[in-house]
């Protein structure tokens, strides 16, 4: 009597191939600044050592653009940053390599096939204004009532002073390096609780937080100055918060983290991106080439 054991299965490990869930600029776009970067967002955490200038490339025809490639773990975003300005009015193709020689997740699963997309840089001398609407790449809140609990998968965000609840939002501005910011508006939708108080929007200098890792006890500090305010509010209502463009000007070309706090004990509930694209937080920018 003998027993055969097949050691290739039944381990229960991660066997799901990662995917590219978003790109910037989008395929077919025609307005990337010549100083802009190219990004790809992944469906799950990736092995940073596999995301290199050899697996994330940019070409114009048969010419490869020399660039630095980096990967940000918390946001799952790979960024290709050309060493020199791109040519104006030119078509470029970005490729994130799949297969055995391509990018892989932390379990070693490879992107199934190459992800390639083509876009065109802005025409020379345009100098025109453009409005872009960016969904939050990450959003969550933390609460002093449950200081070790993460709320990253929930559909609600909280802003309160009793208990202290602070909302965190992250937006990817990496494609807009070298542009001029003319205006910025934060779009939010209240949920089941409005507030008679005022909520403050502040910059968060530390972008190294993740939606599913942040807690009250492990949270980045908010800036001391408000760049926008909201309130009073009612339930299930859309709001637009004008932000101080001067305070955001240095954020173009990188990740932008915002925080919301309040001195009011009349707390506000907001919809998170998990509540659906219509209600999700968005950042509307008017920028100039």
N, C-alpha and C positions, 0 to 999 in steps of 0.2 A: 504494500500500500504506500503510495506517495501522494503528496499534495503539491500542485503547481501554483505558484504565486506570481502574478504579473505585477511587477513593481512600477509599471508605467502609468497606472491609473489609480483612482480612488483617493488621491491625496487631498482633494478638496481645495487645492490652491487656486490662485487667480490664473485663469486661462483665457480671459477675455482680451482681445486685441484693442489697444487704444484707438481713438479716432480724433480727428481734428474737428472741433466743434465750431470754430470761428476763425476768421482771418481779417487782418487789417493791413492794407486797404482791402475792401471786398473785391471779389472777381468782377471785372468789367468796369470798375470805377475809373474815372478820368481826371482826377484832381489831386493826386498825391503830390505834396510839395517835394521839390528836388532834394530837400534836406530831411525828408521823412524816413522813418523806419518801417520795416515790414514785420508783422507778428502773426503767430499762429497760436491758438488756444487749444489745449488738449482736454479730453474727456476725463482724464485721471492723472495722478502724479506720475511723472516720467523720470527715467534715469538720466540725470543731467549730463553724464559723461557720453551719452549717445547723441546728444544734440550739439552738433559742431558745424563748422563752416563746410564740412564735407557732406552733412546730411540735411542741412537747411541752406539752400542756394538761391541766388537771384541772377537771372541772365537777361541780356538784351540781345536777341538773335542768338548768335553762337558765342557771344562774349560773356564770361562770368564776371559778375561784380564782386570785387574784393570787399569783404565785410567781416565785422566781428559778430559772433553769434553767442547769445547768452540765454539762460533759462532761469525763470523765477518760479521756485517751487510753490510758494503759497498761492499764487494766481494761476499756476500751470500754463504760463505764457512763455513762448520762445520768441526772442526778438533778434532780427537781423539788422544790424546797424552799419550801413555802408561807410567805408573809410573816406570817401569823397562824395560830393553832391552828385545826384543822378542827373541825367540829361533831361531837359524840359521837353514836353510833348512827345515822349518816347514810351513805347510799349515794353513792359518788363514781365517776365514770368518767374514767379517764386515756386520753389519745389521743396516740400518736406519729404525726404526719402523714406519709403517703406521697405518691407521685406527684411531678410536676414542681415543685411548690411545697413539697415536704416535705423530710425529712432525706436526706442523700446521703453516700456513702462518698468516700474520697479520690480515686477516679477519676471522680466525678461521677454514679455510678449511684444512682438514687433507690430508697428503700424502695418496693416495688411498690404496696402499698395501705396504708391507715391501719391501725395496730395499736391496737385499743381494748380495754380490760378494765375491769370494774366490781368494786368491793369496798366493804366497809362498815367504818366506824370502830367502835372498841370502845364499848360502852354506857357511859353516864355512871356514875361511882361504883363501877365494878366492882372495881378494885383487886385483881384476881385474878392469880395466877401463871400463866405460860404457858411451855411448853417448846418451843423451836424448834431444828431441826437444819439447819444451813447447810453446803452443800458448798463446798469451796474454789473461789473464783473464779479463782485462779491458784496454781500450785505448780511448783517446780523446785528444783534444787540447783546449787551451784558447786563446783569442785574446783581445788585448787592444782596438781594434776598436769597439768591442761590449762587454764591460767588464762584463755585467750581463747575457750574453747569454751562454747557455750550448750547446756543440756540440757533446755530447756523442753518439747520434744515427746516426751520419753522417758516410759516407764511406771514409772520407778523414781526414788526420792529417796535421797540418801546423807547420812549423818552420821558423821564420822570425824575423827581428829586426825592421821593419817599415811597418805596425804596429807590435808590439811585439806579436809573436805567439809562444807558448810553448807547446810541445807535452808531454803527460804523458802516461806511460805504466806500467801495473802491471802484475806480474807473480807469480804463486803459487809454492814456493819451499819447502812447508811444509813436503813433503815426503822424503826430502834428509838431514834431520838432522843427524849430526855425520859423514857425508861423507866428502871426501877431494875433493875440486874443483881444477881441473887441467887446464881447459880452458873454456872460455865463448865467444860466438859470438852472436851478435844481427842481425837477418835477417830482412831486410826491402825491400819494393818495392816502388819506386817512382811512383807518379801518373801523373797528367797532367802538372806539373811544376817542372823542374829540377832547380839546383842552381849552380852558380859559387863559392859560399861561402862555409864555413865550418860549420857543425852542431856538437854541443858538446853533448855527452851523459853523464849525471850526476846522481848520486844517489839522491833519494828523501827519507828523513828520515821518513816523516809522511805518513803512509800507509792508513790513515783514510779518503781517498777521494773516491768518487764514480764516475763512468763513467757518470751517468746522473745527478750528482749534482754539479760538479766542474765548476767554472767560473773563469774569470780573476781576479775578485774582491775577490774570495774565492778559492784561490789556495795554495797548499803547496809549500814551498820554495825548490829550487834545491840546491844541494851541491855546494861548491865553486870550486871543482876540477873535471876535466873531466876524465872519465874512458874509453873513446873511442871517436873517431871522424869520421865523414862522410863528403865526398865532395872532389872535385866538383862532381855533379851528372847531369844526363840527365833524360828525361821522360821515364816512363814505363819500368824501369830497376830494376833488383834485385841487392841488395847490402848486403854484409856481413861486419859487423863492429866488429872487434876484441876488446873485453873488457878486462880491467885489472882484472885478476882473483883474485889477492890479495885484490883488493878493494871490491870484492863480497864475499869473503870467509865467512864473518860473517853473510851473508844473508841466507845461507842454513838452512832449517828448519822453514822458515817463509815466509811471503809475501815480495816480492821485488818490489819496485817502482822505476822506472827510469824516468828521464825527459830529454828532448832535447831542447836546445836553440841555438841561433846563434847571432853573432855580425854583420852578413851580412844582408843588406837590399834586397838581391836577394833571396827571400823566396823559400822554398822547400815544395812541397806537397807530402805526403806519403799516401799509402793505409792503412786504418784501418781494424780491423777484420770484420767490417760490409761489407767490399768489397768482402768477401769470403775467404775461408780457404787458397787458394793458395797464395793470395796476403797479407794475414794478417801478422802482426809482430810476430816473433817467437824468442825464446831464445834457443840456442843450447849449452848445457853444457856437458863437459866431466868430469865425476866424478869417484872417486875410493872408493870402500868399505872400 
